[in-house]
Amino acid sequence: MYILCRGTTVLVTNATGLVGSSVAAELLVAGFKVLKQHLELEFGSATVEIVEVADPSAPGALDHAVQGVSGIIHVAMDASMSTDPDAVINSVGSCSTSLSEAAARSKDVKSVVLTSSSVAVFGKTGKQPIVVDKQANQDDIVPYAYSAKDDDLSKAAAVYMASKVKGEQAAWALVKGKGFAFNNALPYWFLTPPGFFCNDVRDVARAHVAALVADEIKDQRIFAMTELWSIEELAGAIQKGQAAPAIA
């Protein structure tokens, strides 16, 4: 069963980025119309519309953008790698809040997907198994993002991770009891010893679409990740022209 019908319109924020444009492309293939925020690249299709939002974090700024859409995939993020935690964390949290409130005020929105990151839940990988649930968050990264010195080489990454933690928490707090399905998609992007998770962005995009339209997926965290690859394994795969494994 599907929450959304083909031919209906889905709003994709930051649709010019790598993930956003891939999500838009997968939606078009699946038969949906796409409303793209901050569009700079054309698909050359009548099923693509453009909406401009000057400041998506401003209260009520997204109300006009959600009019007539049945689904929202919120990909927009602050990837500035700034070391100012207040600026980044507040911006991400405000955007999540603005979008959630706009969706709640809309009579048409049936499903919302927020692009988060697995770094909102954990920051290190290794041989020990990682066990997570809806409540698990990398909460200790938030105070570190504020306490680390600006010249600390890890601070920018810590601020980014903290923004994912707070942005997710803000969204989950707002969507409880609202009249639409809500899910998070959490891909993994960061390089960490002893290796990292390789994702094909097309698979990540398909995970977003599945989370948006499948009736059986509600109030879930979708980890769009593959097996852990070592740096040596990835280098060997590149040399051989081998593709990274697809998401199961």
Secondary structure by P-SEA (a helix, b strand, c coil): cccccccbbbbbcccccaaaaaaaaaaaaabbbbbccccccccccccbbbbbbcccccccccccccccccbbbbccccccccccaaaaaaaaaaaaaaaaaaaaacccccbbbbbccccccccccccbbbbbcccccaaaaaaaaaaccccccaaaaaaaaaaaaaaaaaaaaccccccbbbbbbbbbccccccbbbbbcaaaaaaaaaaaaccccccccccccccccccaaaaaaaaaacccccccc
